[in-house]
């Protein structure tokens, strides 16, 4: 399972329309369809009824909470990593190599 498949699945759950879900995800509709088919093969069953209108199957309803959890935890991990990367940036120094003052102004040598 790939994160893009999870993202496409959740978009399709919300939109209930392959074209709109693909547009929302910024991909071509066939790409979204192929990703959903691959996910269905992995789960060994249809996740969506396609006719007369798109809607979740019982299997789709059963896996949706787990896939929402995966998406939530992946987003949280990305946010934590971004915060860590921001905090671990080297401290700025002025042109003389001395650290910048608390206000962010360059320190002056007297």
GILINMO-V418087 format. One record per residue. N is the residue number from 0. RES is the residue in one letter. OMEGA is omega in whole degrees, 0 to 359 (999 if undefined). D_CENTER is the distance of its C-alpha to the mean C-alpha in Angstrom with 2 decimals. Layout:
# GILINMO-V418087
N:RES:OMEGA:D_CENTER + N:RES:OMEGA:D_CENTER
This chain:
# GILINMO-V418087
0:X:180:13.78 + 1:X:182:10.86 + 2:X:179:7.09 + 3:X:177:7.65 + 4:X:178:10.34 + 5:X:180:8.59 + 6:X:180:6.43 + 7:X:179:9.91 + 8:X:182:11.82 + 9:X:177:10.48 + 10:X:179:11.05 + 11:X:175:14.39 + 12:X:181:15.22 + 13:X:186:15.05 + 14:X:186:16.77 + 15:X:179:19.10 + 16:X:184:19.70 + 17:X:182:18.48 + 18:X:180:19.28 + 19:X:179:17.57 + 20:X:179:14.34 + 21:X:179:14.50 + 22:X:179:15.34 + 23:X:181:12.50 + 24:X:179:10.04 + 25:X:179:12.49 + 26:X:175:14.05 + 27:X:182:17.55 + 28:X:178:18.43 + 29:X:178:19.93 + 30:X:178:16.81 + 31:X:179:14.96 + 32:X:180:18.21 + 33:X:178:18.55 + 34:X:178:15.15 + 35:X:178:16.15 + 36:X:178:19.59 + 37:X:177:18.45 + 38:X:178:16.58 + 39:X:177:19.82 + 40:X:179:21.89 + 41:X:178:20.11 + 42:X:179:20.77 + 43:X:177:24.18 + 44:X:179:24.20 + 45:X:177:23.12 + 46:X:181:20.13 + 47:X:163:21.26 + 48:X:182:24.74 + 49:X:184:24.99 + 50:X:3:28.44 + 51:X:177:29.90 + 52:X:180:26.50 + 53:X:174:22.97 + 54:X:182:22.47 + 55:X:170:21.17 + 56:X:176:23.64 + 57:X:177:24.60 + 58:X:178:22.47 + 59:X:177:19.43 + 60:X:182:20.30 + 61:X:183:20.77 + 62:X:183:17.44 + 63:X:181:15.28 + 64:X:179:15.57 + 65:X:180:14.70 + 66:X:173:11.50 + 67:X:178:10.60 + 68:X:178:11.60 + 69:X:181:9.57 + 70:X:179:6.23 + 71:X:183:8.20 + 72:X:176:9.61 + 73:X:179:6.86 + 74:X:177:5.86 + 75:X:179:9.68 + 76:X:179:10.43 + 77:X:178:8.77 + 78:X:179:10.78 + 79:X:179:13.77 + 80:X:179:13.80 + 81:X:178:13.81 + 82:X:179:16.61 + 83:X:180:18.49 + 84:X:179:18.44 + 85:X:181:19.76 + 86:X:185:22.46 + 87:X:177:23.56 + 88:X:180:24.36 + 89:X:179:28.12 + 90:X:180:30.32 + 91:X:177:31.65 + 92:X:179:35.33 + 93:X:186:37.81 + 94:X:179:39.82 + 95:X:181:42.34 + 96:X:178:39.83 + 97:X:180:40.23 + 98:X:176:37.26 + 99:X:178:36.53 + 100:X:183:38.11 + 101:X:182:36.35 + 102:X:182:36.25 + 103:X:179:34.64 + 104:X:178:37.98 + 105:X:176:39.60 + 106:X:180:42.17 + 107:X:177:45.64 + 108:X:180:48.22 + 109:X:999:51.68
